[in-house]
Amino acid sequence: MSAGVELSHRAMAMLRAVAARRAVMSCSCEPDLFIDGFACCDQMTAHALARSGYIRPAELATVGGRVAAELTEAGQAALKITAVA
């Protein structure tokens, strides 16, 4: 995922869950996403959202620890664009 690439419906659902403060993520080079306490079914998309700068940990933690996930400015912009459409 990079600039100019359309996000899938699943990726957008993940962003909405993060925005609703229902998600936590592990702190690692490939962070896993957990929504409502359950591991996200598509960790490849979760990794891509983090790598592409749409989501990030809300705070620092030790490697492997879990913290709240938050949207970056890019993640917020992606949600605003689709809300208008």
C-alpha positions as CSV (number, residue, x, y, z in Angstrom):
1,M,0.0,0.0,0.0
2,S,1.3,3.3,-0.9
3,A,0.1,6.7,-2.1
4,G,-2.3,6.4,-5.0
5,V,-3.2,2.8,-4.1
6,E,-6.9,2.1,-3.2
7,L,-7.4,0.5,0.1
8,S,-9.5,-2.7,0.2
9,H,-12.8,-2.9,2.1
10,R,-11.1,-5.0,4.7
11,A,-8.3,-2.5,5.2
12,M,-10.9,0.3,5.6
13,A,-12.8,-1.8,8.2
14,M,-9.5,-2.2,10.1
15,L,-9.0,1.6,10.0
16,R,-12.5,2.1,11.3
17,A,-11.9,-0.3,14.2
18,V,-8.7,1.5,15.1
19,A,-10.5,4.9,14.9
20,A,-13.2,3.4,17.2
21,R,-10.4,2.5,19.7
22,R,-11.3,-1.2,19.4
23,A,-7.8,-2.3,18.3
24,V,-4.5,-3.0,19.9
25,M,-1.3,-3.9,18.1
26,S,1.9,-5.7,19.0
27,C,5.2,-3.8,19.0
28,S,7.4,-5.4,16.5
29,C,8.9,-4.9,13.1
30,E,5.7,-6.5,11.7
31,P,3.0,-5.5,14.2
32,D,0.0,-7.8,14.5
33,L,-3.4,-6.2,15.0
34,F,-6.0,-7.4,17.5
35,I,-9.6,-6.1,17.3
36,D,-12.0,-6.6,20.2
37,G,-9.4,-8.9,21.8
38,F,-9.1,-11.3,18.8
39,A,-6.3,-11.6,16.3
40,C,-7.2,-9.9,13.0
41,C,-8.0,-12.4,10.3
42,D,-5.7,-10.7,7.7
43,Q,-2.4,-9.9,9.3
44,M,-0.8,-9.2,5.9
45,T,-3.1,-6.2,5.5
46,A,-2.5,-5.2,9.1
47,H,1.3,-5.2,8.5
48,A,0.8,-3.2,5.3
49,L,-1.3,-0.6,7.0
50,A,1.5,-0.2,9.6
51,R,4.3,-0.2,7.1
52,S,2.5,2.3,4.9
53,G,1.9,4.7,7.8
54,Y,-1.9,4.4,8.2
55,I,-1.7,3.0,11.8
56,R,0.9,3.1,14.6
57,P,1.2,2.2,18.3
58,A,-0.3,4.8,20.5
59,E,2.6,4.5,22.9
60,L,6.0,2.9,23.3
61,A,6.2,-0.7,24.7
62,T,8.7,-3.5,24.8
63,V,9.1,-5.7,21.7
64,G,6.2,-8.1,21.6
65,G,4.1,-6.0,24.0
66,R,0.6,-4.9,23.0
67,V,-0.6,-1.3,23.1
68,A,-3.5,0.6,21.7
69,A,-3.4,1.3,18.0
70,E,-4.0,4.7,16.6
71,L,-4.5,6.2,13.2
72,T,-1.9,8.4,11.7
73,E,-2.7,11.5,9.7
74,A,-2.7,9.3,6.6
75,G,-5.2,6.9,8.2
76,Q,-7.5,9.7,9.3
77,A,-7.4,11.2,5.7
78,A,-8.2,7.8,4.2
79,L,-11.3,7.5,6.4
80,K,-12.4,11.1,5.6
81,I,-12.1,10.5,1.8
82,T,-14.3,7.4,2.0
83,A,-16.8,9.1,4.3
84,V,-17.5,11.7,1.6
85,A,-17.8,9.3,-1.3
